[in-house]
Amino acid sequence: MNSKERLLLLALAAVNFTHIMDFMIMMPLGPQLMELLKITPQQFSLAVSAYGITAGISGFIAAFFVDRFDRKSILVFAYIGFLLGTFSCAFAPNYELLVAARVLAGFFGGMIGAQVLAIVADTFAYERRAMAMGALMTAFSAASVAGVPAGLWLAAMFSWHMPFLAIGALGLGVLALVAIAVPPMNRHIAERPTGQKPFQVLSDIFNTPNQMRALSFSIVLMLGHFLIIPFITPSLVGNAGFSQDHIFLVYFVGGLLTLFSAPLVGKLADRKGKYPVFVFFAVLSLVPVWLITNVWPMPLWAILSIAGLFFVFVNGRMIPTQAMVSGVVHPQKRGGFMSINSSVQQLATGMSSIIGGAIVAKSADGHILHYQWVGYLSMLMILVSIWLAGRVKPID
């Protein structure tokens, strides 16, 4: 990997860091938001899902035009809109306006992930792509190690508004880095077939079974993943007696481990094959999923060990997934397909939060009830995703 590729990945990882932070920080703020805003678990799940559902809608709309423009231009446009939404969260005075701000952030955020992945896929050949995806996924690790603990500290010291203000301010610097480090990405425009109809991306997907399988794989995997995510923190606090002051340790330990594991998983997937590595980590992830959704009062070290396993195994299955899905379409149509893929992933994320919120309940003493049933449903989705992943074949 040369210096230009490293700088490109650094800029894209910085975009992902702020993008992921904006989404992740909502989960550990759950107990604080439910108490301060006087909202129920169902209302909290709606605030979480508002981002995902709106992002899914905007990603779907973007699929019909993104391949006509420079990928860098689309990324900059979407990132500016995302920052506006994040700053809106920072100044939202109540629950209703917070949800509205999440909708705004999600509308533009839904375009970001697809463009980042399309830029990486256009830059790195399939044989090197998992390595690049692994480097990109360190943004998730950095968000967990530094971002979430810092955000929780800001929320504790000032208010729940402050993490969003900090993310927005950091994003202004990231925007400058993108302008410098990301080159024009327009080769796909020259290779784009002439006379292509506006809705060609949809007809291509419906007429290509391999792309349909890839999208189904994405949907099921994200459903299984985000069914349990919104209520991890409330469950640790309410069911395991975990101190709200120690929540940052869960993200710190998990993120620190994935900071080292993500690049190794990427290299392993390029060397041993994307599908075998995905299956390995997907099967292993069943263990911490069960433990987290059936948590009981236990020592701090035990909870942090479970969280560490969860982060490493879930991160490990996502890296080969991104490489596999990006390889089912040719570069000149990749932007539209990845936007559709991002759209269905975001919609799955939003729907899973609503499904999870409909299953769980909160007792008078603060316990989160029926969370284990959410865990069993998540495990079923993981097993189905393994079967679907085996039917996805790369073409580039």
N, C-alpha and C positions, 0 to 999 in steps of 0.2 A: 504494500500500500504506500503510495507516494504522498508527499506533503499536501498536495492539493486535495487528494481524496480524504486525508485526515482532517483538513480544515473544513471540508464540506460536511463530513460526518459530525464534526464538533458543532457546526452551526445548526444542523438538523436535530442533533441531540438536544441542543439548547432550546430549540422550538418545542420539542417533545417534552422537555423538562417542565417548562411553564404550562404547557397544554395539559400534561398529566397532573401537575400540581393543582391546577384549577379544579380538576375533577376529583382527585384523591382527597383533597382537604375537606370536602363535604362529609365524608364518612366518619372520620374521627371527631368531627365537630357535632356529630349526631346527638349525644347526650346533652351537650350545652345548648344546642339550638332547640331541642325539644323542651328543655326547661325554660329558657329565656323567652322563646316565642310562644310558649304554651301550645305546642302542637303535638299531635298524636304520631305514633310510628307510621301510620298510613300517610299523613300529611308530609312527614319527613321523606318517605320513599317517593312521594310525588315531586318534592323539591330536587331529589337526586335524579329521578327519571326524566324530569323536564329537559335537562341538558341532553341526555341521550336520544330522546324521541325527536327533539328539534334538530339535533345534529344528523339524525338519520334522514329526516325530510330534506334538509339542505344538501346532504351528500347525494341524495337521489336526483335532486334538481341539477346539481353541478355536473353530474355524469353526462348530461346532454351537450355541454359546451366546453368542458375543461380541455379536451384534446385539441381544440382549435387555437389555444393560446399557449404562450410560454409558461412552463410550469412554475418558474420563479415568480412571475407576475401574479399568478393565481395565489401562490403561497403568501406573498406579501399582502395582497388585498385581503385574504381571509384572516391573516394574523392581525392586521390592524382592526378589523371588525371584532375579532376575539378579544383583543385588549379593551376595546370599548365596553364589551359585555362584562369583562372582569372588573373594570373600574366601577361599573354600575352595581355589581354585587357589593363592592366596598362601601358604597353610599346608600344601599337599600335600607330604609328605616324599619321595615316590617316584613312579615312572611310573604304577603302578596307581591310586594315589589321585589323581594328576593327571588321568587319563582319567575317573575317577568325578566329579571336580570339573567337568570340561568338560561332562559329561553334565548335571549339575545346572544349570550356567550356560546350556546350550543349551535345556534344557526351558523355562525362563522367557524366555530371549532370543528363542525362536521366536515368542512372542506380541507382542514389542515392535515389530518392523518393520512388521507389518501394521497395528497400531493407529496408528502414526505416519503411515503413508501414508493410512489411512482418514480421520484427522483433517484432514490437508491437503486431501484430495479433497472432504471435506464442507465445508470452509471456502472453498476457491477454485474458481471456475467453470472449466470445461474450457479456456476461452480464456485463462485466466491461470495454469493449473495447472503448465505446464512451468517458468514463471518461479519459482513457489514450490518446485517440485522442485529446480530449480537452486540456489536458496538453501539448501535442505535438504542438498544434496550437498556444500556447503562443509564440512560436518562431516567428510566423508571427507578433504577436503583438509587440514583442521586436524589431523586424526589423523595424517596423513602428515607434515606440516610440523613439528608440535610433539610430538604424542603418541608416535609410533614412535621418533624420535631420543631423546626423554626416557626412554622405556621401555628402550631399548638401553643408554643411559648408566647407568640405575639397575641394569640387569642386570650391566653390566661392573663397576660400583663396588661392588655389594653381592652380589646373586645373582639368578637368574632369577625368584625369587618376588616381588621388589620391584615390578616393573611392575604385577602384578595387585593388590598392596596399594595402590599409588597410584591405580589406576583405581577400586577400591572406595571409597577415601576421597573421591575427586573426585565419585563417584556420589552420595554422601550430600548434597553441596551441590546437585547437579543435581535430586535428588528434591525438595528444598525449592523450587527454581525452578519445577518442574512444578506443584507445588501452588499456586503463586502465579499463574503466567502462563497456564496452560491452563484455559479455562473449562469448565463442564459441557458435554458433547457428547452430548445425548440426543434431538435432534430426530428422528433416525432411528427411535427407539422409538415415537413417536407415529404415524409414517407406516408402521410395520410392519403388514403384513396380519394380521388376526385369524385364529386357527385354523391358523397355519402349523405344519407338522409338524417335528419335531426334525431330520430328515435332508433337509429341503426344499432346503437349500443345495446338496447333492450332486445331487439330481434336477434342480434348476434348471440347474446347470452341464452335466450330461449331455444335457439337452434343449435347450441353447442352443449351437449350433455356434460362435457368435462367442466365447463364453466359453471353450469348449474350445480354440479356436485361440489365444486369449490365453494360456492356461495352457501349451500346447505351446510357444509362443514363449518364455515365461519359462524353461521347463525347458531347452530347447536352448541358449538364450543363456547361462544360468548354467553348463551343462555345459562349453561352449566356454571360458568365462572361467576357471573354477576348476580345469580340468584342469592348467593350467600354474602357477597361483599358488603352491602350497605349495613348489615346488622352484626358484623364482626365486633365492632367497638361496643355497641350497646349490649351485646351478649357478654363480652368480657367483663364489662362493668356490672351489669345486672345479675348475671348468672354465676360468674367465677369470682365475684368480689374484687375484681381488678381495679386498682385506683386509677381515676381519671388522670392523675398526675403522672402515671407510668405508661400511659397509652403510647407516647412517643417512642418508647423503647421497642415496642412491637415493630414499628416501621423502621426504626434505626437498625435493629438486628437483622430483620428481613432484607432490607435494602443493602446493608453492608455485605451480606452473603452473596446476593445476586450481583453486586458490583464486581465480584470476582468470578462468579459462575457463568454469567451471561456471555462474555467473550469466549470462554471455554466451550460452552454449549454450541455457539455458532461455528467454531472451528470443527467440533466433533460432528455436527450435522453435515458440513461440507465433505468431511472425510468418510463418514460411515453411512450417510444417507439421511435425508430429511425425515422420511416416514419412520424408519426404525427408532430414531432418536425421539421423535414425537411420541410414539407408542410407549417407550421406556418412561418418559417423564409423565405422560398422562396416567399410566397405571400407578406410578408412585404417588401422584397427587391425590389419589383416592383416600390415602391414609390420613393426611392432615385435614382434608375436607371433612371426614367423619369426626375427627377429634375436635375440630373447631366448632362444629355445629352440635356437638354433644358435650360441650365443655362444662366442667364442674369446678368448685373451689380447689385450687392446687397451687403449689409454690410458684414464685415468679419465674424461676429457671425453667420449669416445665412448660409454662405458657409461652415463654420466649423460644423454647426449642421447637414447639409445635408451629409457632408463627414462622420461624426460620425455615422449616421444612416446607411449609405452605408457599412461601415466597419463592424459594429455589425451584421447586417442582413446577409450580404454575408458570413462572418465568421460563423454565426450560421447555415447556410444551409450546409456548407462544412463539419462540424464535424460529423453529423449523416451520411452524404454521405460516408465518408471514412469508417466508421464502417459497413455500409450496404454492400458496394462493397466487402470489405475484407471477408465478411461472406458467400459468395456464392461458396467457394471452400475449399477443405480439405487442412490441413497444408502441406502435402507432395507435393502438386502441387501449393501451394500458391505463391511461388516466381515467377514461370513462369507466372501465371495468372496476378499477380500484375505488372509484367514487361510489359505485353501486355497492361494492363490497363493504366499504366504510359505512355506507348508509344502512345496510342490513345489520351490520355489527352494532351500530349505535341504536337502532330500533330494538334489537335483541337485548341490548343493555338496559334500555328504558323499560321494555316490557318485563324483563326479569325482575327489575326493582319493584314494579307494581305487583307482579305475581308473589314475590317474596313478602311484600308488605301486606298482601291479602291473607297470607298464611299465618304469619306471626302475629302475636298480640303481646301487650305489656300489662303485667299484673299490677295491682295496687302497690306492692312492695318493690317494683322496679324490675322484676324478672321478665326476660323475653321468652315467651311461650311458643311451642311448636316449631322451634328453629331446627330441630332434628329432622323434621319432615322436609324442610327446604334442603337440608344436606343430602337426604336420600334422593331427592329429585335431581340435585346437582350431579351426584354420582352417576345416575342413570344417563344424563346428558353427556357426561364424559365418555362413558362406554359407547354410546351411539356415535360420538365424534371419532372414535378410533376406527370404527367400521367405515364411516364416510371418508376419512382421510386416506384409507387404503385404496380408494377408487379415484383419487385425484392424481392426474398424470401431467408432468411438466411438458411444455412444447417448445420453450426457448432455451 
